[in-house]
Amino acid sequence: MVLPASICVFCGSRRGRDPAMARAAAALGRLLGENGIRLVYGAGGIGLMDVVAQAALDAGGQVTGVMPRHLATRELIKQGLTELHVVDSMHDRKRMMFDLSDAFIALPGGIGTLEETVEILSWRQLGIHDKPVLLLNVGGAWGHFAALMRDRADAGFCAESDLDLYEIVDDVQHVLAALGNARPPTIHPFTDWT
């Protein structure tokens, strides 16, 4: 099984109310660090962002953070990162995280996490990349998203194969197997989009 050298993790700048979210973020960070997989993330020192990064660092892993200049003080840049990039905009942040990563994992989060995840899925749908995308479904956190996508497919607004753009993984212990078994998505030509 060939594992990615670097994984971008999208996650909340808050920890959420359920302590299981922070436990999963810590377990994911440890998993990446222990397996020599570089963590790429938004460089925040708060919320789940801080938890996943600290766990990866504590496990001896490499952690690269990417922070837009206008959030550099607001999101409190995590200290002790292996590498830090301060960029001009949110667009630059997302593009750099994409360029530095071989796969993506979305932990629970808020609007920013949802936006980053949907954009990376959209890029995959359009054939811009074929990097694996996992949704770590801690406590069913991605269940409503999966239901929404099912509804969009049933309503004819996306192809059935669009439901394969991501894989939902219920536990951190299944992440490496899911990444190792990931397959490129089916890309439909625009002529089929009627």
MILOFI-571004 format. One record per atom (N, C-alpha, C): residue number from 1; residue in one letter; x, y, z. Coordinates in steps of 0.05 Angstrom, whole numbers. Atoms other than C-alpha are relative to their C-alpha. Layout:
N
NODE	NUM	A	X	Y	Z
...
This chain:
194
NODE	1	M	17	-24	0
NODE	1	M	0	0	0
NODE	1	M	18	25	0
NODE	2	V	-15	-25	1
NODE	2	V	29	67	-21
NODE	2	V	-16	22	13
NODE	3	L	14	-21	-14
NODE	3	L	11	123	26
NODE	3	L	9	27	-10
NODE	4	P	-8	-27	9
NODE	4	P	11	197	9
NODE	4	P	23	11	18
NODE	5	A	-22	-12	-16
NODE	5	A	73	236	31
NODE	5	A	-10	23	17
NODE	6	S	11	-23	-15
NODE	6	S	31	295	54
NODE	6	S	-30	0	-3
NODE	7	I	29	-1	-1
NODE	7	I	-42	304	74
NODE	7	I	-8	27	11
NODE	8	C	12	-24	-9
NODE	8	C	-81	368	80
NODE	8	C	-24	-7	17
NODE	9	V	23	4	-18
NODE	9	V	-129	368	139
NODE	9	V	-15	26	3
NODE	10	F	18	-22	-4
NODE	10	F	-188	415	139
NODE	10	F	-14	-6	26
NODE	11	C	14	4	-25
NODE	11	C	-218	425	208
NODE	11	C	-6	27	14
NODE	12	G	10	-24	-13
NODE	12	G	-249	474	256
NODE	12	G	20	16	16
NODE	13	S	-16	-18	-17
NODE	13	S	-217	534	290
NODE	13	S	-13	1	28
NODE	14	R	12	5	-26
NODE	14	R	-262	513	348
NODE	14	R	1	-30	5
NODE	15	R	-2	29	-7
NODE	15	R	-261	447	385
NODE	15	R	-27	-14	-2
NODE	16	G	26	13	-1
NODE	16	G	-336	435	384
NODE	16	G	-7	-7	29
NODE	17	R	9	7	-27
NODE	17	R	-378	414	444
NODE	17	R	6	-28	8
NODE	18	D	-4	28	-6
NODE	18	D	-365	340	439
NODE	18	D	30	-6	2
NODE	19	P	-29	6	-3
NODE	19	P	-296	319	467
NODE	19	P	10	-21	-19
NODE	20	A	-9	20	19
NODE	20	A	-295	262	417
NODE	20	A	12	13	-25
NODE	21	M	-11	-13	23
NODE	21	M	-279	313	363
NODE	21	M	30	6	4
NODE	22	A	-28	-5	-6
NODE	22	A	-214	334	396
NODE	22	A	16	-26	2
NODE	23	R	-14	26	-2
NODE	23	R	-196	262	411
NODE	23	R	6	-11	-28
NODE	24	A	-4	10	28
NODE	24	A	-205	244	337
NODE	24	A	22	17	-14
NODE	25	A	-21	-18	12
NODE	25	A	-163	305	316
NODE	25	A	28	-8	10
NODE	26	A	-25	8	-11
NODE	26	A	-108	283	363
NODE	26	A	9	-27	-11
NODE	27	A	-7	27	11
NODE	27	A	-111	211	339
NODE	27	A	9	2	-29
NODE	28	L	-8	-4	27
NODE	28	L	-107	235	267
NODE	28	L	28	12	-2
NODE	29	G	-27	-12	0
NODE	29	G	-47	279	281
NODE	29	G	22	-20	7
NODE	30	R	-20	21	-7
NODE	30	R	-11	222	316
NODE	30	R	4	-20	-22
NODE	31	L	-2	19	22
NODE	31	L	-27	175	259
NODE	31	L	18	10	-22
NODE	32	L	-16	-12	22
NODE	32	L	3	222	208
NODE	32	L	29	2	9
NODE	33	G	-27	-3	-10
NODE	33	G	64	237	251
NODE	33	G	15	-27	2
NODE	34	E	-12	26	-3
NODE	34	E	78	164	267
NODE	34	E	6	-14	-26
NODE	35	N	-4	13	26
NODE	35	N	73	144	194
NODE	35	N	16	17	-20
NODE	36	G	-17	-17	16
NODE	36	G	118	199	168
NODE	36	G	-14	15	-22
NODE	37	I	16	-14	19
NODE	37	I	62	234	131
NODE	37	I	-2	29	9
NODE	38	R	1	-29	-7
NODE	38	R	69	310	130
NODE	38	R	-28	10	2
NODE	39	L	25	-14	-3
NODE	39	L	9	348	156
NODE	39	L	2	28	-12
NODE	40	V	3	-27	11
NODE	40	V	-11	409	116
NODE	40	V	-26	10	10
NODE	41	Y	25	-10	-10
NODE	41	Y	-63	453	148
NODE	41	Y	2	31	1
NODE	42	G	3	-29	1
NODE	42	G	-85	525	159
NODE	42	G	17	16	20
NODE	43	A	-19	-13	-18
NODE	43	A	-31	542	212
NODE	43	A	-12	11	26
NODE	44	G	12	-11	-24
NODE	44	G	-80	559	267
NODE	44	G	9	-14	26
NODE	45	G	-8	11	-26
NODE	45	G	-62	550	340
NODE	45	G	-24	-1	19
NODE	46	I	24	1	-16
NODE	46	I	-134	545	364
NODE	46	I	-18	-23	-11
NODE	47	G	19	19	9
NODE	47	G	-190	494	360
NODE	47	G	11	-27	-8
NODE	48	L	-10	26	10
NODE	48	L	-183	427	325
NODE	48	L	25	3	-16
NODE	49	M	-24	-5	15
NODE	49	M	-130	459	282
NODE	49	M	25	-4	18
NODE	50	D	-22	2	-19
NODE	50	D	-85	465	343
NODE	50	D	4	-29	9
NODE	51	V	-2	27	-10
NODE	51	V	-101	395	367
NODE	51	V	13	-19	-19
NODE	52	V	-11	18	20
NODE	52	V	-85	359	302
NODE	52	V	30	6	-4
NODE	53	A	-28	-8	5
NODE	53	A	-21	399	292
NODE	53	A	18	-8	23
NODE	54	Q	-16	7	-23
NODE	54	Q	5	389	363
NODE	54	Q	5	-30	2
NODE	55	A	-3	30	-2
NODE	55	A	-8	314	361
NODE	55	A	19	-10	-21
NODE	56	A	-19	8	21
NODE	56	A	29	308	295
NODE	56	A	29	7	8
NODE	57	L	-26	-9	-9
NODE	57	L	88	348	323
NODE	57	L	10	-18	23
NODE	58	D	-7	17	-23
NODE	58	D	88	307	388
NODE	58	D	8	-28	-9
NODE	59	A	-7	26	10
NODE	59	A	92	244	346
NODE	59	A	24	0	-18
NODE	60	G	-24	-2	17
NODE	60	G	154	269	310
NODE	60	G	-5	7	-29
NODE	61	G	7	-6	28
NODE	61	G	117	290	247
NODE	61	G	8	28	-9
NODE	62	Q	-5	-26	13
NODE	62	Q	128	347	199
NODE	62	Q	-27	14	-4
NODE	63	V	25	-15	2
NODE	63	V	75	401	200
NODE	63	V	5	27	-14
NODE	64	T	-2	-24	16
NODE	64	T	67	455	148
NODE	64	T	-26	16	2
NODE	65	G	23	-17	-2
NODE	65	G	20	513	161
NODE	65	G	-1	21	-21
NODE	66	V	3	-21	20
NODE	66	V	-8	562	111
NODE	66	V	-22	20	11
NODE	67	M	18	-19	-12
NODE	67	M	-40	626	138
NODE	67	M	-2	25	-17
NODE	68	P	2	-25	14
NODE	68	P	-68	686	101
NODE	68	P	7	23	19
NODE	69	R	-10	-22	-15
NODE	69	R	-38	751	125
NODE	69	R	-22	13	18
NODE	70	H	21	-14	-15
NODE	70	H	-105	782	147
NODE	70	H	-10	-17	24
NODE	71	L	8	16	-23
NODE	71	L	-117	723	195
NODE	71	L	23	-7	18
NODE	72	A	-24	8	-14
NODE	72	A	-46	718	221
NODE	72	A	-2	6	30
NODE	73	T	2	-6	-28
NODE	73	T	-63	751	287
NODE	73	T	-26	-11	11
NODE	74	R	27	9	-9
NODE	74	R	-137	731	291
NODE	74	R	0	-30	7
NODE	75	E	0	29	-4
NODE	75	E	-125	656	285
NODE	75	E	24	-10	16
NODE	76	L	-23	7	-17
NODE	76	L	-62	657	328
NODE	76	L	16	-22	-13
NODE	77	I	-17	19	14
NODE	77	I	-9	623	286
NODE	77	I	12	-19	21
NODE	78	K	-11	21	-17
NODE	78	K	13	557	317
NODE	78	K	30	3	1
NODE	79	Q	-29	-2	-3
NODE	79	Q	83	562	345
NODE	79	Q	13	-28	-2
NODE	80	G	-15	25	2
NODE	80	G	135	508	331
NODE	80	G	-6	-17	-24
NODE	81	L	4	15	25
NODE	81	L	112	488	262
NODE	81	L	26	-5	-14
NODE	82	T	-23	7	16
NODE	82	T	162	454	217
NODE	82	T	5	21	-22
NODE	83	E	-2	-19	22
NODE	83	E	146	503	162
NODE	83	E	-26	17	1
NODE	84	L	23	-18	0
NODE	84	L	101	565	158
NODE	84	L	1	17	-24
NODE	85	H	3	-18	23
NODE	85	H	77	603	97
NODE	85	H	-22	20	7
NODE	86	V	20	-21	-3
NODE	86	V	42	670	106
NODE	86	V	-5	11	-29
NODE	87	V	7	-7	28
NODE	87	V	5	686	41
NODE	87	V	-20	23	0
NODE	88	D	16	-24	2
NODE	88	D	-36	744	15
NODE	88	D	-30	-3	4
NODE	89	S	29	2	0
NODE	89	S	-106	716	12
NODE	89	S	-9	-29	7
NODE	90	M	11	27	-4
NODE	90	M	-152	658	28
NODE	90	M	3	-17	-25
NODE	91	H	-4	15	25
NODE	91	H	-148	638	-45
NODE	91	H	28	-11	-2
NODE	92	D	-28	9	0
NODE	92	D	-72	635	-40
NODE	92	D	4	-22	20
NODE	93	R	-3	21	-21
NODE	93	R	-78	594	24
NODE	93	R	-10	-27	-11
NODE	94	K	11	25	9
NODE	94	K	-123	542	-7
NODE	94	K	16	-12	-24
NODE	95	R	-16	10	23
NODE	95	R	-82	538	-71
NODE	95	R	26	-12	10
NODE	96	M	-25	11	-10
NODE	96	M	-17	528	-32
NODE	96	M	-4	-26	15
NODE	97	M	6	25	-14
NODE	97	M	-48	475	13
NODE	97	M	-5	-22	-20
NODE	98	F	5	20	21
NODE	98	F	-73	440	-49
NODE	98	F	26	-9	-13
NODE	99	D	-25	6	14
NODE	99	D	-5	444	-83
NODE	99	D	19	-17	17
NODE	100	L	-18	14	-19
NODE	100	L	31	417	-21
NODE	100	L	-10	-28	8
NODE	101	S	13	24	-11
NODE	101	S	-16	358	-10
NODE	101	S	-6	-21	-21
NODE	102	D	6	23	18
NODE	102	D	-27	289	-40
NODE	102	D	-27	-11	6
NODE	103	A	27	9	-8
NODE	103	A	-94	277	-5
NODE	103	A	-11	20	20
NODE	104	F	14	-18	-18
NODE	104	F	-146	312	38
NODE	104	F	-17	-16	19
NODE	105	I	18	12	-20
NODE	105	I	-181	294	102
NODE	105	I	-15	24	14
NODE	106	A	16	-20	-14
NODE	106	A	-238	336	131
NODE	106	A	-10	-11	26
NODE	107	L	11	5	-27
NODE	107	L	-251	333	205
NODE	107	L	-25	18	2
NODE	108	P	22	-18	-4
NODE	108	P	-313	367	233
NODE	108	P	10	29	2
NODE	109	G	-6	-29	-1
NODE	109	G	-314	443	229
NODE	109	G	-24	16	-7
NODE	110	G	21	-19	7
NODE	110	G	-355	504	212
NODE	110	G	0	8	-29
NODE	111	I	3	-10	27
NODE	111	I	-366	546	151
NODE	111	I	26	-2	-16
NODE	112	G	-25	1	15
NODE	112	G	-292	550	132
NODE	112	G	7	-29	-8
NODE	113	T	-6	29	6
NODE	113	T	-283	474	136
NODE	113	T	-19	-10	-22
NODE	114	L	19	8	21
NODE	114	L	-346	463	95
NODE	114	L	8	12	-27
NODE	115	E	-7	-14	25
NODE	115	E	-324	514	43
NODE	115	E	25	-13	-12
NODE	116	E	-24	12	10
NODE	116	E	-254	484	36
NODE	116	E	-5	-28	-11
NODE	117	T	6	28	9
NODE	117	T	-282	413	31
NODE	117	T	-16	0	-26
NODE	118	V	16	-1	25
NODE	118	V	-334	431	-21
NODE	118	V	16	9	-24
NODE	119	E	-16	-9	23
NODE	119	E	-284	468	-63
NODE	119	E	19	-22	-10
NODE	120	I	-18	21	8
NODE	120	I	-235	410	-63
NODE	120	I	-15	-22	-14
NODE	121	L	17	20	13
NODE	121	L	-292	363	-82
NODE	121	L	-8	11	-28
NODE	122	S	7	-12	26
NODE	122	S	-313	411	-138
NODE	122	S	23	-2	-19
NODE	123	W	-24	2	17
NODE	123	W	-242	412	-165
NODE	123	W	4	-29	-9
NODE	124	R	-3	28	7
NODE	124	R	-242	336	-163
NODE	124	R	-21	-8	-21
NODE	125	Q	21	5	19
NODE	125	Q	-309	333	-199
NODE	125	Q	7	10	-28
NODE	126	L	-8	-12	26
NODE	126	L	-281	378	-254
NODE	126	L	25	-11	-12
NODE	127	G	-24	13	11
NODE	127	G	-219	335	-263
NODE	127	G	25	16	4
NODE	128	I	-24	-16	-6
NODE	128	I	-171	387	-235
NODE	128	I	20	-16	15
NODE	129	H	-18	18	-14
NODE	129	H	-143	334	-190
NODE	129	H	-14	-27	4
NODE	130	D	11	26	-7
NODE	130	D	-152	261	-172
NODE	130	D	10	-9	27
NODE	131	K	-10	6	-26
NODE	131	K	-126	265	-101
NODE	131	K	-23	-10	18
NODE	132	P	21	10	-17
NODE	132	P	-165	225	-49
NODE	132	P	-10	21	20
NODE	133	V	13	-18	-19
NODE	133	V	-214	262	-4
NODE	133	V	-16	-18	20
NODE	134	L	14	15	-21
NODE	134	L	-236	231	62
NODE	134	L	-15	19	18
NODE	135	L	15	-15	-20
NODE	135	L	-290	257	109
NODE	135	L	0	-17	25
NODE	136	L	-2	15	-25
NODE	136	L	-275	235	180
NODE	136	L	-25	5	16
NODE	137	N	27	-3	-10
NODE	137	N	-345	223	206
NODE	137	N	-3	-4	30
NODE	138	V	1	2	-29
NODE	138	V	-333	231	280
NODE	138	V	-28	7	11
NODE	139	G	26	-5	-11
NODE	139	G	-399	224	316
NODE	139	G	-21	6	-20
NODE	140	G	20	-5	22
NODE	140	G	-436	226	250
NODE	140	G	1	28	-11
NODE	141	A	-2	-28	7
NODE	141	A	-410	296	236
NODE	141	A	-5	6	-30
NODE	142	W	4	-4	29
NODE	142	W	-413	287	160
NODE	142	W	-25	-13	-11
NODE	143	G	24	13	8
NODE	143	G	-479	250	159
NODE	143	G	-19	18	-15
NODE	144	H	19	-19	13
NODE	144	H	-521	311	140
NODE	144	H	11	8	-27
NODE	145	F	-12	-7	26
NODE	145	F	-471	329	85
NODE	145	F	-5	-23	-20
NODE	146	A	5	23	18
NODE	146	A	-477	258	56
NODE	146	A	-29	-1	-8
NODE	147	A	29	0	6
NODE	147	A	-553	263	60
NODE	147	A	-6	22	-21
NODE	148	L	4	-22	20
NODE	148	L	-551	330	23
NODE	148	L	10	-8	-27
NODE	149	M	-10	9	25
NODE	149	M	-507	301	-31
NODE	149	M	-18	-21	-13
NODE	150	R	19	20	10
NODE	150	R	-554	241	-37
NODE	150	R	-25	13	-12
NODE	151	D	23	-15	9
NODE	151	D	-612	290	-44
NODE	151	D	6	14	-27
NODE	152	R	-7	-14	24
NODE	152	R	-575	330	-98
NODE	152	R	1	-19	-24
NODE	153	A	-1	20	22
NODE	153	A	-562	266	-138
NODE	153	A	-28	-9	-7
NODE	154	D	27	9	5
NODE	154	D	-634	243	-130
NODE	154	D	-16	21	-15
NODE	155	A	14	-22	14
NODE	155	A	-658	312	-154
NODE	155	A	12	5	-28
NODE	156	G	-12	-3	27
NODE	156	G	-613	306	-216
NODE	156	G	19	23	-3
NODE	157	F	-19	-22	1
NODE	157	F	-565	362	-197
NODE	157	F	29	-8	0
NODE	158	C	-27	11	2
NODE	158	C	-505	317	-194
NODE	158	C	-2	-29	-8
NODE	159	A	0	28	9
NODE	159	A	-486	250	-222
NODE	159	A	2	-19	24
NODE	160	E	-3	20	-21
NODE	160	E	-491	187	-181
NODE	160	E	30	-4	7
NODE	161	S	-29	4	-5
NODE	161	S	-415	181	-189
NODE	161	S	12	23	16
NODE	162	D	-10	-21	-17
NODE	162	D	-407	248	-154
NODE	162	D	0	-7	30
NODE	163	L	0	10	-27
NODE	163	L	-422	211	-90
NODE	163	L	25	-15	7
NODE	164	D	-26	14	-3
NODE	164	D	-356	175	-101
NODE	164	D	24	19	0
NODE	165	L	-21	-20	0
NODE	165	L	-316	240	-101
NODE	165	L	14	0	27
NODE	166	Y	-11	1	-28
NODE	166	Y	-304	229	-26
NODE	166	Y	-7	-27	12
NODE	167	E	7	24	-15
NODE	167	E	-303	171	22
NODE	167	E	-4	8	29
NODE	168	I	6	-5	-28
NODE	168	I	-334	175	90
NODE	168	I	13	-22	17
NODE	169	V	-15	19	-18
NODE	169	V	-290	142	144
NODE	169	V	-10	6	28
NODE	170	D	12	-4	-26
NODE	170	D	-321	131	212
NODE	170	D	20	1	23
NODE	171	D	-19	1	-22
NODE	171	D	-257	122	252
NODE	171	D	28	5	-11
NODE	172	V	-27	-6	8
NODE	172	V	-185	145	249
NODE	172	V	15	-25	-7
NODE	173	Q	-14	25	5
NODE	173	Q	-161	73	250
NODE	173	Q	-4	-10	-29
NODE	174	H	5	9	27
NODE	174	H	-190	64	180
NODE	174	H	11	19	-21
NODE	175	V	-10	-20	18
NODE	175	V	-157	125	149
NODE	175	V	21	-10	-20
NODE	176	L	-22	9	18
NODE	176	L	-94	92	122
NODE	176	L	-10	-20	-21
NODE	177	A	11	20	19
NODE	177	A	-132	34	90
NODE	177	A	-16	14	-21
NODE	178	A	16	-15	20
NODE	178	A	-180	83	57
NODE	178	A	17	15	-19
NODE	179	L	-18	-14	17
NODE	179	L	-123	124	30
NODE	179	L	14	-19	-19
NODE	180	G	-14	20	16
NODE	180	G	-87	62	5
NODE	180	G	-17	-12	-22
NODE	181	N	19	12	19
NODE	181	N	-149	37	-31
NODE	181	N	-14	21	-17
NODE	182	A	15	-21	14
NODE	182	A	-171	104	-60
NODE	182	A	4	-3	-30
NODE	183	R	0	2	29
NODE	183	R	-188	105	-134
NODE	183	R	-8	27	-12
NODE	184	P	8	-26	12
NODE	184	P	-193	164	-182
NODE	184	P	-30	0	-6
NODE	185	P	29	-2	5
NODE	185	P	-265	189	-192
NODE	185	P	-6	-3	-30
NODE	186	T	10	0	27
NODE	186	T	-306	181	-255
NODE	186	T	-6	29	-7
NODE	187	I	5	-27	9
NODE	187	I	-305	247	-293
NODE	187	I	-19	-1	-24
NODE	188	H	19	-1	22
NODE	188	H	-365	261	-337
NODE	188	H	5	24	-17
NODE	189	P	-3	-23	17
NODE	189	P	-358	305	-398
NODE	189	P	-24	19	3
NODE	190	F	22	-20	-3
NODE	190	F	-400	369	-397
NODE	190	F	-24	-7	-17
NODE	191	T	22	8	17
NODE	191	T	-442	340	-453
NODE	191	T	-19	-18	14
NODE	192	D	18	18	-16
NODE	192	D	-470	290	-402
NODE	192	D	-15	15	22
NODE	193	W	11	-15	-22
NODE	193	W	-491	346	-355
NODE	193	W	-27	13	-8
NODE	194	T	26	-11	8
NODE	194	T	-563	353	-377
NODE	194	T	-22	-10	18
